[in-house]
């Protein structure tokens, strides 16, 4: 799979002029009014996918036995390197 493939489609509706289609999923740390705990998410369209929730549910296992996304920085995830980045993608 080529993450930049223009033929890739998401199950999430994304506006054609969005800066964050499936081919460009930027990571960031976010909070919400309902949950002030900083955690890692990825933008897709005008939404943020909470990666800590996926990881906690066992749906995203980037570093077996380690939680990378329930943190206030991306450092632990970035330090894991390209293999972890591919797994998360």
Secondary structure, DSSP 8 states (H G I E B T S, - for coil): --TT-TT---SS---TT-S--TT---EEEEEETTEEEEEEEEEETTEEEEHHHHHHTTS--SSTT---SSSSSSHHHHHT-HHHHHHH-
